[in-house]
Amino acid sequence: MAHFIDRRLNGKNKSAVNRQRFIRRYKQQIKQAVSDAISKRSVTDINSGESVTIPGRDITEPFFHQGKGGHREMIHPGNDQFSPGDRIKRPLGGQGGSGQGDASQDGEGEDEFVFSISKDEYLDLLFEDLELPNLKKNQLDKLVQYKNVRAGYRSEGVPSNIDVVRSLQGSLARRIAMSAGKKKQLHELEQRIALLEQDAVPDQLQLQMLLTEASELKKRIAAVPFIDSFDLRFRNFAKRPEPTSKAVMFCLMDVSGSMDQATKDMAKRFYILLYMFLSRSYKNVDVVYIRHHTQAKEVDEQEFFYSQETGGTIVSSALKLMADIVKERYDPTQWNIYAAQASDGDNWADDSPQCASLLTEQLLPFVRYYAYIEITQRPHQSLWQEYEKLLASFDNFAIQPIRQVSDIYPVFRTLFKKQAA
């Protein structure tokens, strides 16, 4: 039996095609492993790849073999209990331990296959079938910037752009072209002079003529300048238009007394997904962290997630601060504005209508997308009820509940799933 197995290394993209074929073949299992892994990651390792484990029974290598041949008849009895891939329980009365491993009866087994995927492959699988909402309604290239890029060399320019190496190369080529023939003639004359001087009685008239001609050639060779203005080369730059794709993400989080550390960790994981998703769609992404209790303030990431400051709950303070920051630093005609608000839903009853008013008048008309996630296992309160009223009027506004860590990624996919054309 002859086996042909491709075991080439992945150097110089020799088996890149095979790698992509493998990912397509086991895509469902890899995506399931990626979905499970995202709930276990932190901020520091979200950018790395992932090791995906696939059951060994699903890994087979193609091979050529000789068939049994001949005329054969086989009877395959049907069954209504098992499907392909089901595991059949070991019969009762067998010997062995009580572990949960995959060891066989004869003491031999096969480990599960571990497949490592890169950062880009990990993120492609993580954000597959997702898109940023409302991009068709807004142009990303309203503001055009020009970037200076190299565009070869030119013979004229300012001294600061002179390319010394290219100029010296041109000078050397010119001097070789202008003096190579003269140097060859001079070398021949010097040989003739040497032979003439070796004679017992040299011909002085001929010798003088050769010396004069050699002297003239040396002067003409020496007259060739070391560098000329014709040799100078300057680096050339051209302005290339580049459409801007700037985005800002506002992270608003309730840090009142009812928000414990576990709730904040779930909010952090949602913000991580949103940031990575925006980073793959835009070149520049700014992140603005706003935490609030009775008062709101802009903070850095460390303080946003880990500060111990707490208090009551007035959600409108965060919305007012966001509106002020947008007016001061982020022109909606130049920036793509996104916002994600995380809270447990606890708010003063008379403040919730004010939050809905602020969203309607000052924020939702200008943002690309605003997502509100309520992280709680309790029944929804006044803030959720006020936000529900806005869903019918604004298609760039969405609300979703999160009850446990495993809900984060499904909720994220729900918020950013591709819309039907």
N, C-alpha and C positions, 0 to 999 in steps of 0.2 A: 504494500500500500504506500503510495507517495503522497506526502503532505507538503503543501506550499503555503507558508505563513509569512506575511509581510511584517518584519520586525525592525524596519528602518527607524533610525533616530529622527527626531524632529529638527534636524539641522538644516538651515537654508531653505525652510519651508518644504522639505522633501515629502513630509507626510501631513502637511496642513490640510489637504483635501480629505485624507482619511479621517483626520480629527473632526472636521466639520460633519462628515458623514456619520461618525460615531455619535456626535451630539444630536444630530437629527434623529438617529435611530432610537436613542434612549431619552428623548426630549421630555417625555412625561415624567419619568423617574427623576431626571435631573431637576426639572422645575419644582417637583414636590420637595426634593432635598433643599433647594434654594429657599423655598417658602418657609420650610421649617427652621432654616438657619437664621433667617432675618430676625426672628423673635429672640435669638440668643446673643445677638451682636451688640457691641457698644459703639460709642462714637469713634474710638481709636482704630477699630478694625473693620469698619464698614467699607473701606476702600480696597480691602484685600480680596483675594480670590476665595475659593471654597473647595473642600474635599468632599466629593459626592460618592456615597456608597451605593453600589448596585449589587443585588443578590447574585451570587456566583452562578446560579442555575440559568440566569438570563444572558450570560456571556458565552458565546460560542464563536469559534474561529472557523472560517470556511476552509475546506480541504477537498482534494480530489481523491476518489477511491474507486475501486472496481466493484461493480455491482455483483450480486449473487448469480444473476443470469438464470436461464432455464425457465420452464413453465411452472409457476407456483400458484397455489390457491390458498387464500387466507380468509378466515372468518373473524370479524371484529365485533364482539358483543357490545351492545349499547349499554348506557347507564344513565340514570337520572339523579345521581348523587354528587358527581364530581365534574368540575370544569378544568380545562387545561391550566396548569400552574398551581392547582390546589395541593396542599400538603396532606398526606394520608397519615393518620395517627398510627403510632406503633402498636402492634397487637398486644393485648394484655398478657401478662405472664412472662414477658421478656426480662432479661437480666440487664443491669447497667445502672448508672447513677440517675440522679433526679435533676440534673442541670437542664438549662434551657438552650444549650448549644446545638450545633448542627452536625454533631458527630454521627457517623453511620454505625450500623450493626457490627461491621468488621473492623472498627477502630480507625477508619480513614474518612477524611472529609475534605471539603474545599472551602477556603476562606472567601468572604464576600469581596467583590472587586471595588477598589477605591480609585476614583478618577478625579484628578485635580483640574479645576477650571480656572482660567485667569480672571483678573479683575474685570476686563471688558466683557468677557463671556458671562461672568456672573451678573453684571449689571444689565446686559442685554436680555438675559433670561428673566431677571427680576422685574424689569420694566417693559417686558414684551406686551403688546396689545394695549399699552397705555398711551395717553397723549395729554397735552396741556389743553384745557378747555378754552373755547372762544378765541383761538388764534386766528381763525378765518375772518373775524370781525375787525381785527386790528392789524395794521401794517407794522412789520418789524423794522422796515428800512426807511422810516420817516426821516431820521437823522443820519446823514451820510458823512462818514469820516474818511479822510485821506491818509494813507500810510505810505511813507517813503520806502521804496524797495529798490534793490540793486538792479540796474539795467545795463550791464556791460561797461565799456570804457569809451571815452571820447578824447579828442585831441586838444580840446580847450576846456578850461575850468578854473576854479579858484585854487590857490596853493594848498589850502587845507585838504582838498580832495585828491591831491596828487598820489599816484601809486608808484612808489619808488622802484619796486621790483619789476613791474611791467615796463617802466621807463628805461631802466638799465638793460633789460632784455632787448628793447627796441634799439638802444644805443649800440649794444654789442652786435646785433644783426646788421645795422647800417655800417659800422666800421669794418666788419668782415667783408661786406659786399663791396665797399669802396676801396679797400686796400689789399684784398686777397691777390688780385692780379699783379699789382705793383710789387708786392712782397715776393711773388714767384719770379718776376723779372729780376728783382734785386738779388735773389738767391742765385740765379743763373749767372748774373754779372760777377758776383763775388767768386763763384767757381772759376770763371774765365780769368779773372784777375789773378787768382791764386796759381793757376796753371802757367800764366804768362810770367809771373814773378819767379817761377822755378827754372825758367830758361837761363842758360849761361849768359847770354846777351839779350835781355828783353827788349822788345820794340817799345821805346819810350813814347813815341807818338800814339801808338795804339793803346798803350797802358794809360796814358793821360786821358784819352777819349773815354775809355771804360770807367776810370775813376770819376770823371766829370758826370757821366751818365748815371753812375751809382749814387753820387752825391745829390743829383737832381731827384732821383727816385726817393731817397731818404727824406728830402724836404717835402715832397708831395705826400709821402706817407705821414710825416709828422704834422702836416697841415690838416689832416682829417681830425675834426674836433672830437673830444671824448664824448660829449653829449650835446645835442642840438635841440632847439625848440621843436623840431619835427619829431623827436623821440619821445617827448613828454606825453604821458597818458594819465588821464584823470578818471577817477571813479564816477560813473554816471548813476544818478538816482531819478526814478520816476515816481509820480504820485499815483497810487492805485486806490480807487474808491472801495471802501468796505462798509457795508451796511451794519449799523450797530445792532446788537442784540443784548441789551442790558436788562437785567431783571433785579428786583428787590423782593425779598421775602420777609414779611413781618410775622414774628412769632409772639403771640399774646398768650400769657399763661396766668391763670388764677393761682395765687400763692396764699390764699386765706387759710385759716386754721383747719378747715375741713379737707384741704389738699395734703394728704400724707405723701411720704417719699415714694411709695409704690405707685401712686397715681401720677406723680411727676415723672417717674421713670417711663411709664407708658406714653406720656406726652412727648418725652424726649425721643423715643423711638419713632414716633410719628413724624416729628420734625426732621429726624435724620433721613427718613425716606423722602420727604418732600424736598430737602436740600439736594440730595443726590439726584433726584429726578429733574430738578431745575438745572443743575449743573450740566446735565447731558443735553439740554435744549438751548442753553444760553452760554455765551462765552464768559460774561461777567455776571456774577450773582452776589449782591449785597444781602447781608442778613441783619435785621434789626430785631433785637430782643427787648420785649416789653413785659415786665412782670407787674402785677397789681394786687392790692388788697383793697383798702379804702382809698389808697393813692397809687398812682402808676408812675413808673420811671423806666428810662432806657438803661439797660445794663449790658455787661458782656456775657459770654456763654457760661463762664464759670459761676458767676453770681446768679445767672438766670436759673440754673438747675440746682445749685447746691446752697444758696443762701438760706439762712434760718429765719430771716425776717418774715413775720406773718401779721395777721390782723383780721379785720372784718372783710366784707366783700362789697365793692361798688364797681361793677364791670364797666360802666360808662367812662370811668376815668382812663382806662386803657384805650378805648375807642377815640376819645378826645385827643390823647397824646399821639396816637397814630395819625389822626387827621392833621395835627399840627406839623408832624415830621414830614408828611407827604407834601404839604404846602411849602415847607422850608427847603427841603433837599431833593425831592423826587418829583420832577415835573411829569405828569401822566402822559404828555405828548412825546416824551423821550425815554420813559422807563416803563417796563412791564411790571406791574405791581401785583403781588400775590400776598395773601394773608391766611394764617391758620390760627385759630383761637381754640385753646384747650381749657376746659373748666369742668368742675363737677356739677355745674348747674345751680349751685347755691348763690342767690343774689337777693338784694333787697327787692321786695315786690314792686315798690314805686320806681325803682331804677330800671327795671326791665323794659318798660315802654320807652324810656329815654334812649336805651341802647338801640332799639329798633328804629327810632327816629334818626339817630346818628348814622346808622348804616344806610338808611334810605336816602338821606340828604347829602352826606359828606363823603361816604366811602364807596358804596356799591356802584355809583355812576362812573367811578374812575378806576377801579381795580379790575384786573383780568379775571380773578377768581378769589372767592372768599369761602373758606371751609371752617365750619364750627364742629368740633368733636366734643361730645360730652362724656367724660369718663366717670361713670358711676354705675352702681347696681341698684340704686334707688329709683323710684318713679320720677318722671320728668317734672320739673317745676316751672316757675313763671318765665324764666329766660328761654327755655326751649319752646314754650308755647308762643311767646312773642316772635321768636325766630321762624317758627313754622308758618306764620302769616306772610312772611316775606318770600317764601318759595314760589308762590304763584306769580309774583311780579318781577323777579330777577332770576334769569337763568345762569348767572355767574355766582350764585350763592347756593351752598349745600350744607346740610347738617347730617351728622351720623353719630350714633352712640357707640361707645366702646366699653365693654364690661370686664374684659380680661386681656392678657397679653396676646393670646392667640387671635384676637379680633382685629389687631392693628393692621396687619397686611391685607386681609380681606376688605376692611373698610377703606384702606388706601386705594385698592384696585377699584372699588365701587365709585369712589370720588373722581378718579382719573381714567376711567375706562373710555375707550374710543367710542365716539358717537357715530351712529349710523349716518351714512352720507345722504 
